[in-house]
């Protein structure tokens, strides 16, 4: 008895190793820059601002952040720091 295997002409979804690595790099960059962004928004400290600027710049230069994602960080950094809310 012989097993029969059906062959399909349907195209198969194939993700190359490079696409998977690029996607993983992008997600990791979003995670790291997002955490720095959150820290900056909470603490409003100069150190947190510098960390966010450096991480966003580095991720952008490495191609892990898009122009739009980098612009979002730049817009946030362009706003003046308001430490306390007036009542």
C-alpha positions in Angstrom: 0.0 0.0 0.0 1.3 3.4 -1.0 0.5 6.7 0.7 -0.9 9.3 -1.6 0.0 12.9 -1.2 -2.0 15.6 -2.8 -0.1 18.4 -4.5 -1.6 21.8 -4.6 -0.8 24.5 -7.0 -1.9 27.2 -4.5 0.8 29.6 -3.6 2.3 29.2 -0.2 3.0 32.0 2.2 6.7 32.1 2.7 8.5 34.5 5.1 12.2 34.8 4.5 14.6 34.8 7.3 15.5 38.5 6.6 11.9 39.6 6.8 11.4 37.9 10.1 14.6 39.3 11.5 13.6 42.8 10.3 10.2 42.5 11.8 11.7 41.3 15.1 14.2 44.2 15.1 11.3 46.7 14.5 9.2 45.3 17.3 12.2 45.3 19.7 12.9 48.9 18.7 9.3 49.9 19.3 9.4 48.2 22.7 12.7 49.9 23.8 11.8 53.4 22.5 8.3 53.0 23.8 9.6 52.2 27.3 11.9 55.2 27.1 9.0 57.4 25.9 6.8 56.2 28.8 9.7 56.9 31.3 10.2 60.4 29.9 6.4 61.2 30.1 6.3 60.1 33.7 9.5 61.5 35.1 10.1 64.5 32.7 13.8 64.3 33.8 16.6 65.5 31.6 18.2 62.0 31.8 15.0 60.4 30.5 14.8 62.9 27.7 18.4 62.3 26.6 17.9 58.5 26.8 14.8 58.8 24.6 16.5 61.0 22.1 19.5 58.7 21.9 17.5 55.5 21.6 15.1 57.0 18.9 18.0 58.4 16.9 20.0 55.1 17.1 17.0 53.0 16.2 16.2 55.3 13.2 19.8 55.2 11.9 19.8 51.4 12.2 16.6 51.3 10.2 14.5 49.8 13.0 12.2 52.8 13.2 10.4 54.4 10.3 10.3 58.1 9.5 6.8 58.4 10.9 7.7 56.7 14.2 10.7 58.9 14.6 8.6 62.0 13.8 6.2 61.0 16.7 9.1 61.0 19.1 10.4 64.3 17.7 6.9 65.9 18.1 6.8 64.8 21.7 10.2 66.1 22.5 9.4 69.4 20.8 6.7 70.1 23.4 7.8 72.1 26.5 8.1 70.1 29.7 5.3 70.8 32.2 6.3 69.2 35.5 3.2 70.1 37.6 -0.3 70.9 36.7 -1.8 74.1 37.9 -5.1 73.9 39.7 
